[in-house]
Amino acid sequence: MAQLSDDCFASGTGLLSVGEALARIDQRVVPVVDTETLALRAAHGRVLAADVVATINVPPHANSAVDGFAVRHADLAPDRETDLPVGGRAAAGHPLDRPIRTGEAIRIFTGAPMPEGADTVMMQEDCVICENRVQLPPGIRKGANRRHAGEDVAAGETALTSGTRLGPAEIGLAAAIGRRELRVYRSLRVALLSTGDEVHEPGTELPPGMVYDANRFMLATLLERLGCTVSDLGIAPDREAALVDLLSAASANHDLIVTSGGVSTGDEDHVKAAVERLGVLYFWRLAIKPGRPVALGQVAGVPLIGLPGNPVAAAVTFAVLARSLILKLAGAAAAAPRAIPARAGFAYRKRPGRREYLRARLQRDGDAVIAIKYPRDGAGILSSIVRSDGLVVLDEAASDLDVGTTIDFLSFSEVFA
């Protein structure tokens, strides 16, 4: 198992902007997993480990885009109807067995190979058919309704690049060029645990002063959506010795450790001391809201991410920072989530110098997309994510926000997938 350099997560002093944090991940983090060859369907959700170069054209031959009649454009009168005999038939999987003759039309169907010498297809809806002849109107351009060989992917072209996450379209394209298997990165093995004596297992009676563990289940789902294989280590108590044992065991057979809670510097926050007994821990003080310092380090050479205990802060820091780190460790190429423009349907006062993420839902107002802020901002209000569509992103330079201002909106479907 590959390991990172000891100072990979060192961040220096002072507040770190979100952009700087993501740039450091892109520059310093390398994949920590091996590769394997899988059948196409088994490769879905994995990260491609080698470029896939097409050995054939897709489509392999010029073909018709419509049902109609294939002709030589030179046979068509430019200013009046052209009457031609129908000299043959071509269907998908059943090409015409000869070149087209001068002065004839060939009945052709969608996907059928273009007869040799034919360069244009007239849609059947535009033609008048009478027994074995067809009348074609004037004005069609040369090459209309003809798909060229290799217009999707040309032989010798890189169809898929290393680092691509393989979704349905990528699997389909690999099949289209004849590939049955793909070289992919092995699934990232992630050990996941929550910390805190106040955190209790769902489904059991809740004692006074306790809360059910929401973060572990939320984070497990997010990790699995990124293609990780998750080992659920449960809830670790607020005792340094127990954490040391748990983290040491996890480092022996995992590629990454993700923790939730216990990463502050209070008397009952023991993650820092436990990690430092086994390796090194850095706190990235991000200029971000919501969120607290994100702990990044290594246990016996295995990367560790320590996320906040408040559920919304854990979700936002996962979406903004941990997601990019996890994908990079898993071999994926860096790809920032795509924000869409929207109009603010609310006013908001913001302190310059930090990036803020506001939960919001979207609604239509004519052609405009309006973002409506969720009324409660607390970092522990997990229902705010359930009842929102995504995050309004206010960058470091932004200050007061007025109604109608154009803002960036980050959909949960983009960052939680």
Secondary structure, DSSP 4 states (H G I P E B T S, - for coil): -----TTTT---SS-B-HHHHHHHHHHH----S-EEEEETGGGTTSBB-S-EE-SS-BSSS-EESSSEEEE-GGGS-SSS-EEEEEEEEEBTTB--SSPPPTT-EEEE-TTPBPPTT--EEEEGGG-EEETTEEEE-S-PPTTTTEEPTTSSB-TTSEEE-TT-B--HHHHHHHHHTT-SEEEEEPPPEEEEEEE-TTEE-TTS---TT-EE--HHHHHHHHHHHTTPEEEEEEEE-S-HHHHHHHHHHHHTS-SEEEEES--SSSTT--HHHHHHHHEEEEEE-BSEES--PEEEEEETTEEEEEE-SSHHHHHHHIIIIIHHHHHHHTTPPP-PPPPEEEEESS-B---TTSEEEEEEEEEEETTEEEEEE-S---TT-THHHHT-SEEEEE-TT---B-TT-EEEEEEHHHH--
